[in-house]
C-alpha cells in the first residue's frame, strides 16, 4: 500500500512491480514470511564498478513531489529512494530502519510532551550546495500539517499532530514537539523535500510536476524525457556516503506484456512478475534469467465510491454490492496456478504475515443470497438480467487501468455481480489518467486499484480511511467513513505502545469492512524476473531498494 502519511499508491499495472533480488530459477511459491529477501546478495568487492541498471516503470509520474496529491505511486517511490533524503527506510522485516546517511540519530527525548530530536548528518547537503538543516524539516511540516488548504497534499497524518519544529543546538539538529502523541513518528519527513519546494503552495503543487530540480542522494537526475517516457538517474559525484556501484539507473515505461521480451532482448535487467502466469512462463524460457521470490508489498482492492450523489452512497446498497463479490474466487483465479490454495487478504491495514495482521473480512462475508434479499428490500426489482428502481437501472461503472490482469479481475467482478442482478459497465482507461481524471475526483462507482504497504502501516493508512477534510479527500477516494472510524484512528495514532496500537487498528479495520469502504482482494506475489548477473537487487520483500550496493557480479 508508500509514505509520508499514507500508503504508497500504485493502482495501475499493479502486477508489474519493480522489486529487488537472488534465488534459483523456477517457480518457487512466494512466501509470506516477513524478513525474507531474494536479491543475490554479494559483498561489494564481488560487484563490478559501473554499469546501467535498466528497470521498467508502469507510468511516468504525474508529479515528482511525492507529498502532493498526484505524487505518491510506486515508480515515484523508487526514484525518491535514489535521489532524495529518507530519514527512515523500510526494512526487510517490515519495520523502519534509520538512514544514517541523512540523520545520525532520531530519539524520543521526552514523552510528555512527546519530543523527537533529530541530528542531521553534518555532510548532508542538497545538490545545489545548500546544507540540509532544521528549516527543511520545518517547511515540510508547515506544508503538510493541513493549516493551509492551498497546499494540495496527499495527507496530514502525523504532521497535524506536531506543535512545533525548532532549531536545536545548531542548524543540524531538529527538535520536533508534538501537541498530541503520535506513535508511528518514524513515518515523518520521508522523503524530505527542500525548503524551496515547500515554501509556498504554488511551488509545492506545480514546481516539480515535470522534474526534480534539486536532489540529495547517491544519484541525481540526468534527464527526464516525457516523449520517450524514460528517466535516467546518474551517480552523483557530490554524494558523501558510500559510493554506489552503478553509473546509472535507467527507468522506462513498458507495457506489461512486453516485459519478458525486453528482458530476453537485453533491454531490461529486471521486471516484476507478480501474479501473472504468462510472465512467469515466458521468464522460465529465458536461459539468462532467474526468478526471485519474497513477500509482496502490494495488494489489490476494489474501492467503492460512497460520495454524495453516487449510487453507492447508500450504505445498505454498498454492502449488498460488496457481498456479491467473491474475493476468494478472484484470488484463486489470479493466483491459483502459482500458489497452492491462495487466500484473499482480510485486512485494510496490516500485511499478511505480519504479527499485527488479523483477518477481519468476516464482518462483510461473500453472501449472494443475503445480497439478493437486501437488494429486494431496497426496492431494486429484478427485470430481465438486471435490476430497476423507480424506472432507473442499477448500473455501476468499474474503472481500471489498461492491463490484461486488471481486465481479467474486472470481468470477474462484472460476472459475479451479474449473478445478483447488478449491471457493471467496464471502463478501461489510460493508466496516466486513472487517478487525475477518475479516481481523485470521484469519477467512478467502483475502481480497481491497489496500495503498497510501508513500515508504519497504521499511520500510512489513516488518510485512506478517515473522512475527507472538506474538499481534501486525502487518499479516501471512496469518500466513505464514520465518526467511529475517525475516533479509533485518532486513538490508535496517539498510542505509543505497539501492541495496543495494533489492537486499536484492528478494531478500526472491522468498522472499515462494515462500511464496505473497499474490498481487499489479495497480496501480489513478490516474484521478480532478473538477469543472472544482477547483484544485491531483486525480490526485496518489504525492504526499500538498495541502490548503493546494487550492481552486476564481476
C-alpha positions, 0 to 999 in steps of 0.5 A: 500500500508508500509514505509520508502519511499514507500508503504508497499508491500504485493502482495501475499495472499493479502486477508489474512491480519493480522489486529487488533480488537472488534465488534459483530459477523456477517457480518457487511459491512466494512466501509470506514470511516477513524478513525474507529477501531474494536479491543475490546478495554479494559483498561489494568487492564481488560487484563490478564498478559501473554499469546501467541498471535498466528497470521498467516503470508502469507510468511516468509520474504525474508529479515528482513531489511525492507529498502532493496529491498526484505524487505518491505511486510506486515508480515515484517511490523508487526514484525518491529512494535514489535521489532524495533524503529518507530519514527512515527506510523500510526494512526487510522485516517490515519495520523502519530502519534509520538512514544514517546517511541523512540523520545520525540519530532520531530519539524520543527525548521526552514523552510528555510532551512527546519530543523527537530530536533529530541530528542531521548528518553534518555532510548532508547537503542538497545538490545545489550546495545548500546544507540540509538543516532544521528549516527543511524539516520545518517547511515540510511540516508547515506544508503538510500539517493541513493549516493551509488548504492551498497546499494540495497534499496527499495527507496530514497524518502525523504532521497535524499532530506536531506543535512545533519544529525548532532549531536545536543546538545548531542548524543540524539538529531538529527538535520536533514537539508534538501537541498530541502523541503520535506513535508511528513518528518514524513515518515523518519527513520521508522523503524530505523535500527542500525548503524551496519546494515547500515554501509556498503552495504554488511551488509545492503543487506545480514546481516539480510536476515535470522534474526534480530540480534539486536532489540529495542522494547517491544519484541525481537526475540526468534527464527526464524525457516525457516523449520517450517516457524514460528517466535516467538517474546518474551517480552523483559525484557530490554524494558523501556516503558510500559510493554506489556501484552503478553509473546509472539507473535507467527507468522506462515505461513498458507495457506489461506484456512486453516485459519478458521480451525486453528482458530476453532482448537485453533491454531490461535487467529486471521486471516484476512478475507478480501474479501473472502466469504468462510472465512467469512462463515466458521468464522460465524460457529465458536461459539468462534469467532467474526468478526471485521470490519474497513477500509482496508489498502490494495488494489489490482492492476494489474501492467503492465510491460512497460520495454524495450523489453516487449510487453507492452512497447508500450504505445498505446498497454498498454492502449488498454490492460488496457481498456479491463479490467473491474475493476468494474466487478472484484470488484463486483465479489470479493466483491459483496456478502459482500458489497452492490454495491462495487466500484473499487478504482480510485486512485494510491495514496490516500485511499478511504475515505480519504479527499485527495482521488479523483477518477481519473480512468476516464482518462483510462475508461473500453472501449472494443470497443475503445480497439478493434479499437486501437488494429486494428490500431496497426496492431494486426489482429484478427485470430481465438480467438486471435490476430497476428502481423507480424506472432507473437501472442499477448500473455501476461503472468499474474503472481500471487501468489498461492491463490484461490482469486488471481486465481479467479481475474486472470481468470477474467482478462484472460476472459475479455481480451479474449473478445478483442482478447488478449491471457493471459497465467496464471502463478501461482507461489510460493508466496516466489518467486513472487517478487525475481524471477518475479516481481523485475526483470521484469519477467512478462507482467502483475502481480497481486499484491497489496500495503498497504497504510501508513500515508504519502501516497504521499511520500510512493508512489513516488518510485512506480511511478517515473522512475527507477534510472538506474538499481534501479527500486525502487518499479516501477516494471512496469518500466513505467513513464514520465518526467511529472510524475517525475516533479509533484512528485518532486513538490508535495514532496517539498510542505509543505502545505497539501492541495496543496500537495494533489492537486499536487498528484492528478494531478500526479495520472491522468498522472499515469492512462494515462500511464496505469502504473497499474490498481487499482482494489479495497480496501480489506475489513478490516474484521478480524476473532478473538477469543472472548477473544482477547483484544485491537487487531483486525480490526485496520483500518489504525492504526499500531498494538498495541502490548503493550496493546494487550492481552486476557480479564481476 
